[in-house]
Amino acid sequence: HASEAEESIFQSVFMHWDLTEENAESFVGAQRAVFTPEQIEHHNGMGFTSNPADHVAQTAVHPMDLRFVVGCTGSGSCPLVRLEPTPHKSGLGDGVKSRFTLIEGQRVTFIMRTTPEYVASELAKTGVGAAEIDMYYVKYNPTLSMKFVERVLEDTLLYWLGWIRSCAYSGRWLENVERSALILKLLTYEPTGAVVAAVTFSLPEAIGDSGRNWDYRFTWVRDSAFTMYAFMRLGLNKEAKCYMNFVSKICRAKNPDGGLQIMYTLRGGREMPELVLPHLEGYRGCAPVRIGNGAADHIQLDIYGELLDAVYLYNKYSNPLSYDEWVDVRALVDYVCDNYDQPDMGIWEVRGQRQNFTYSKIQCWVAVDRGLRLVEKRDLPCFTIDRWRRVRDTIYEEVMEKAWNSEHEYFAQSYENKDTLDAAVLAMPLVFFCDGTDPRFIKTMRRIMLPPHRGGLTANNLVFRYNAMETDDGLSGEEGAFSLCTFWLAEALARASKSNLTMLYKAQVIMDEMIMYGNHVGLFSEEVDKSGKHLGNFPQAFTHIALISAAFNIDRALKTNHK
């Protein structure tokens, strides 16, 4: 945040390349490689959707060109760079390659872009006049030079430095929190405000043939709601506002039964058929490689609690809900009241049987509770408030009775599987379903902290979401520790530390150790294997959201206890 820190960044990036030297040279390579994809035909069942915006994006043809700029300082000659065509056996067209040697004082910058000629032709189709097209060329097709490249890089750095400066967090693990905020911003699709779960697909959750390979290039209601919460925690309310606009859009296009789909495309589309690409062998031979996501039509009741909790916080910390937004919220709470007692596929999107998952019931309670809080704090109109109160209390009593394993003393994964432990219940105090010091929750948390061979879910302070070898989730094989659950454990320990200060220091240790599993720029995937390597799609929004929340609450607890 400090100006001297920003100055050091610019020095490290720019000062080694002094464009003011009299003997500095810069020239644009004479070659230009143009890549022109063939027009994609629309075929039913081939992954295309009926959403107009998605269809345009899927069938668009964007010719790309590759240029390069060479620069050198000092008395030496500039490097010789030449692009050579390379055939690709996959039949997807030729590529280019180049081999050259750089010495101190030499730089080569490659620039790949949509060809300006294509963009100009598209503008002309819309009726834009010649003068406007000429202005486009001046702005978006500038003369390339190393000085221009440096200016573009500097503009990019200034934008991101300016953006992160608005982050209000100043506690422990500041660098990691800011890095997580940056990646969440980068995972946000600016035209709609939707947040993508990850930018990759089919990176495996286990090395081998478990089949746990999924496409995460969509926006989940759950993940996006948590992201909105994270942005508001950091004082980044503009991004929260953008997502609320997206929420309003999907609320106007509910399912016929009044519910929401669990995920959407970044443009608000509802169709994402799951396909296997047999010509790809997958990362480290881990097939199948899937695109699309078959969980799109799942019933996952927890999304309503996560969404309405974010809406409640948005009303509290950002902007008061409008009447139209309240009408949408009221309809969603009524939907939860009608359907809370139905089995679903749960937060982990199991490919097996529907169950009455404990976490889903907790989030149904959250959905109704936040609706009631909005009524009470804003005096918003609600003619079914008595029913809401009855449903909220009924869910609570039901969880305490049907999810509690009285023999082993822990909250189970579901009403049906009371012998199965699930780390998702660590969220209970995080959403204020119960206090972190509640004896039942403490016993559940201590059980989760045991190693798997003793009936727990924790190994080397890394938490598995459940025991994949003993739980029927419709898939086979093992998986890594779930990074989200590890951060949830750290935060839960901090919330439970009011009765035992040792738990707070345990939370700090887990936080410090977990951060070390990030890569060299502080990014996290979905899971971590036994050797500490990343598994699953990357970077994972869910993990970075949990990091921000855990850091915020552990830091607050440490400050409170050190006063």
N, C-alpha and C positions, 0 to 999 in steps of 0.2 A: 504493500500500500504506500510505503514511503517514497518520496520523489527520488531519493538517492538509490533506492532499490531499482526503480524504473530506469534510472540513468545507467546502472550497472548492467541491466539487461540489454540496453541499446549498445553499450560499449562492447559487450561480449558478442553481439550479433553483427554489428556494423563496423566497428572501429578497425577490425583486421583487414577490411577491404576499403582502401582509401581512394575514392574516385577523383579526388582533387590532385593526385599526383600527375605531374606533367607527362610521365611515361606510361600512364595507365592506358590500356587499349581495351576496346570492346567492339565486337562485331556480331552480326546475326548470321547464323549458318545459312548457306545458299540452298540447302535442302529443306523440303517440306513434305512430310509423309501425311497423306490424307487417307482416312479410314471411312469408307462409305458402306454402312450396313444395308442389307436388302430389306425391302418393305416386308413387314411381318403380317401374314394373313391371319384373320380371326377364325379360329376353329373351336367349336363347342367342345368342352371337356379338356381343353389344353391349358387350363390355368387362367384364362381370361375371365373378366367379370363384366357384368352388365352395368356397373357404375360408370357413368359417362366420363368422369374425370380420370378414373383408373384405366378405362379403355384407351383414352387418348394417350396416357403415359405409356401403356404397354405396347401400343402399336406405333408410337412415334419413331421417326428415323432422324437421328442426329449425326450428320457427318462430322467427324472430328479431325483436327489436324495437329501434328506434332512439329513444333519448331524448337530451335535451341539458340541460346545466346552464349558466346564465349567471351571471357574476360581474362586479362592478365595484367600484372603489375611487375615492376622491376625491369631488368634489362633482357630477360629471357624471351623466347618466342612463345606465341600462344599455342595451345594444344591443337592438334589436328583431330577433328571429330567428323566421322562420316557414318550416315545411316545406311544399313544394308538390309534388304528385304529377307525375311525368313519365313518359309512355308510352315504351316501348322497342319499336322496330320489329322487333327480333329475335324477338318473341313470347315472351320469357322472363318477362314480367310487368312491372309498373310499378315505377319507382324514385321517389326523392324528390330534390329539390334545394332549396337555400336560398342566397340572396344577401344579405349584410349587410356593414356596415363596422364595423371595430373601431378604437378609438383607445387611446392609452396608458391603462392602468389597467383595461381591459376584457378579459374572457376568455370563451370559449365552449368547453365540453368536450362532445364527442359520445360517447355510450356505446351500443355495439351488443352485444347479448348474446342467448343463447337465452332465450326468454321463461320467466320463473319459473313461470308457470301450466302450461306444457308439462312442465317438469321435475317439478313437483309431481304432475301426472297420471300420469307414468311411474312415479314412486315409489309412488303409490297402487296401480298395477297389480301391484307386487311384494309387496303385502300390508303395506306400511309403515303404521303407525297414524297417526291424526290428530295426535297430540302430536308425533311425529317430523316430520311435514310442517310443522307450525307452527314447529318449531325450524329447519327448512330455510329458511322464509321470513324468519325473523329474521336468519339468517346470510348468505343469498345474495340476498335482496331487500331490502337496507337502504334507508332513506330517503336519497334522493340530495340532495347538496349540494356546493358547491365545497370545503368542508372535507373531506367524505368523499373526493372525487376526489383532493385533495392527499395524503390519508393512504394511499390505494391506490398512488399514484405513489411515495410515500416507501417503502412496504413493498417495492415492486418494486425500487427502487434498492438498498435494504438487502440484499435477497436476492442480487442480482448482485454487489454489492461484497463480500459475505461469501463468495460462491462463488469469485470470482477471487482472493481473498486466500489461498486454499489453494494457488495456483499456486506452485511452487517455483523457477521460472525467474527469474533476476535479471541476465541478461547484456544484450548489445547488442540493439537493436530490441525492447526490452521491451514498449513499447506495441503494436507490431504483433503480437508473439507472443501477448500477452494478448487482443487483439482477435480473433485467429484462434481461440484457445481458446474464447472466448465464442461465436463463430459455430458451432464444432463442437458445443458444448453445446446450442445452439439447434437444431441439425440432428439431435439425438438424440431419438428417440421414447421418452419415459420409460416407458410401460407395458411395452415389450419390450426396450429397450436398443438397438434397431436404429438405425443412422445413415443418414439419407437423403443421397443424393449431391448433390442440389440441390433447392430448393423450387419450381423452375419447370419448364416443359416447352416444347419447340419454339422456344426462343430460338436463332436460327441461328448456326452456326459460321462462316458466310460470308454476306455480303449478296448476294442474287441467287437464282438457281434451282438451286443445287447440291443441294438436298434434304437437307443436313446439319442436320436439325432433330430432336431426340430428347427423349423424356420421361425426366427424371432423378429423378422422385419415388419412387424405390425404394431399397432398400438393397443395394448390391453387396458381396459378400464381400470383395473387394479393398479397396474404399474404407473399409469399416468396420474391417478389420484394420489398415490404416494409421492410422485414427483412434484405435484402441486404443493403438497404438504412441505416437502423439503425446500422448495423455493421460498415459501412464505416464512419458514423458520429462519432463512438467511436474509430476509428482507427484500427478496427479488420478486416483488408483487406484479411487475409487468408480465412476467412469464406465466404467473398463476392466472392472470386475467385472460391471457391468450388461450389457456387450456379451458377456462370456464366457457369461452365462446364455443369451443369444440364440443363441450358437454351439452350446451344448449342445442347445438345442431343435432347431436345423436338422440337427445331427448324428444325432439320433434319427429323422430322417425323410429319409434319404439316397435318392438315385436307385436304381432297381433294380440298377444295376451297381456300387453302392457309392460313387459319387461324389456331389458336391454340385452343386446348381444355382448358376449364377454370381451370381444376384440373387434377391431375395425382396421381397414387399411388407413394409411396416413391421410387419405383424402375423404375418409368417411364411408368408404365402400364396405359392404357386408360379406362379399364373396371372396374366398381365398382357398379354392380347392387344393387339397393336399396331393401332390404328385411325387413320384420317385424318378430321379434322373439316372437311369441305369448305365449311361456312358461315363459317369464319374465314379471313381473308386472311393472317394471320401478321404478325409484327413486320416493319415496313417492307416489307410485301408479300412476305415470304419464306415461300412455301408449300412443301410442305404442313405443316399443323399436325397433329402426331401426339400421341396419348395411348397409354399402354401401351408396351411395348418388345419388339420382335421378337428381340432378342438374348438373351432369357431362356433359350432352349434351346441357346445356343451351347456348344461345348466350349472352355473357356479354362483350360488347365492351370496357368497362372501363379497362380491363386487359392489353390492349396494351399501354395505357398511363402510367400505373403504372410500367409495365415492362420496357418500353423504357426510362422512367425517371430514373429508377435504372441503366440501362445500360449507360445512359449519365453520371451519377454520378460516375459509375465504371470507365469509360474512363477518367474522370476528376481527381478522387482522388486515384485510384488504379492502373490499367494497361491500356495502350492505346489499343483500339480495334484492333484486327487483321483484315486482309482483309476479311477472311471467315466470321468472326463475323459481319463485316459491311454488307456483302451481305445478311446475315440473317435479320439484322436490316432494310435494305432497302426494302426487300420483305415485312416485316411486316408493314412498313409505307405505302407502296403501297396498301396493303390489307385494311388498315384503310381508305385510300382515296377512295377506291372502295365501302366501306360498312358503312361509318360513319353515313349515313342518314337512316339506318335501325333501327327499334325498337328492343329492347332487353329486358332481364329480370332484368338488373340492378345489382348494387353492393349487394343489399339485397336478391337477388335470389328469387324473388317473385314467388309464385306458381300460379299466375293468368295470366292476359293477358300481352303480350309484349307491351312496351310503349317506347316513346322517352324520356328516363330518362335524366334529366339535368346533373347529375353527369357523366353519360356515355359520353355525348357530350363533357363535360369539359375534360375528360380523352382522348377522341379522339383528341381534340385540343393539349393536352400535347404530345401525341404520334407523331404527325406531327411536332410540335414545336421542340421537342428534336431531331428528325431526321434532321431538318434544322440546329439546333445548331451544331450538329456533323459535318455536311458538312462544315459549316462556320469556325469552329475552327480547323478542321483537313484537310480541302481541300480534303475530300473524294469524289470519283466520284459519280455523281448523274445526270442522263440525264432527270429526270422528276422534277427537283427542282422548275421550274415555276409552275407546277401543285400543288406541295406540298404547296407553298406559297398561291395559290388561295384557296385551301381547308382549310388551317389553318385559313385564314381570313374569309372565308364563315362560318365556324363553330362558330367563335367568334360572328359575327354579328347575326347569327341565335339564339344563346343562349341569347344574349341581347334582341332580339325581341320576340322570342317564349316562353322563359322560365320566362320572367319577368311578374309578376302580377302587372300591373300598378294601379289597384284599391287599393290593400292592400300593395303594395310596398315591395315585396320580390320575390326572385327567388324561383319558384315552384319546386315540385318534378319532374314533367315531362311536356312536351308540352301539353299532353292531360288533365292532372289534375292540372290546374293552381291554384286551391283552396286548394291544399294539400302541406303542408310544410314538408321539408325533411332535416334532419341535415347533410346529406352527402354534401350539398353545402357549408358547413363550410370549406371544403378543397380548395375552390377557391383561397385564397391567399397562402395556403400552397404549391400549385403547380404553383404559379405565373401566374394563369389565369388572376387575377386582383390584384391590391394592396389592402392591408388590410384596407386602408383608403378610398377606393372607396365608394362614398355615397350609391350606390345601395347595396353593400355588407354590409355596416354598418347597413342599414335599415333591411336587411335580418337577420343579426346576432341579432339585438335587438328584432326582432320578435321571433326568436327561444328562446331567453332568457326569454320570458314571460311564465307564468305557463300554463298548458294545458287548463284550464277552460277559459283562456283569448286568446286562439288561438295560444299559443306557445308550446314549447316542453321541458321546463325545470322545474323541481321540486326539491327544496332543492339543487340547483346547480348540479343536475344530469340530463343528457340530454337523451331524448328518440329519437330514430332515426326517427320515425314518429308516428302519433297517430294511433295505431293499431286498435282502436275501430272504427275509421272513415275512414280507408284506406283499400281498397280491395286488399289484398296481397295473396288471395287464401287460407287463413287460418282463424281460428276463435280465439277469446279470446284476453286477454291482454298479455303484456310482460313487462319485466323490463327495466330500463334505460340502454342505451347502453354505456358501459365504453369507447369504442373507441371514440364515439361522444363527451363525456364529456372532454376527453383530447384534442380533436380537437377544441372544443370551447375555452379551456384555451389557446391553441397555437394561435388561430385566434385573440383572444383579445390582446395577446402580439404583434402580427403583426399589429394590428389596433391602438396600443397605441401611434404611432408617432403623431397622431392628438389629442389624449386625454390620458394623463398619468394615469387617474383613471382606464382605462381599463387594464393597466399593473398590477396594484395592485389587481384588480378583478381576473385577470388570476392567480396571485400567490395564492390568497385565494382558488380558485377552485382547483388548483393543490394540495395545502396542504390538503384540505378536501378530495379530491379523493384518495389520497395516504392512508388515514386512513381507507378506505374500503378494503384495501388489507388484506390478512390473516396474521397469526403470523409470516410467513416467507416472506411476501411481494409479494405474488402471487395473480393474479386477474383472475376471470372468464370473460365470455363474457358480462354478464349483472349484474345489482344490483337491488334488489327489493325494495319496499317501506320501509321495515324494515332494509335495509342495508345488507341483506343476498345475497350471490352469486347465480346467475342463469346461466344456460347454461354450455357448456363444459369448462373444466378446466385442467390446466392453459391455457389461451387463448393467442396465439402469437400476434394476432392483438392488443389486449389491451396493452401488454408490449411494442410493437413497438411504439404505440401512446404515451405511457408514456415517452419513451426515447426522441422522437422528441419534445414533449411539454417541457420537462425539459430543453433540449438543447436550444431551442429558447427563452423560458421565462428567463432562466438564462442569455443568451446573451443580451436580452433587458434590464434586470435589471442592468447588468454591464455597458451597454452603458449610461443609464440614471443616474447612480450614479457616473459617472466620474466627 
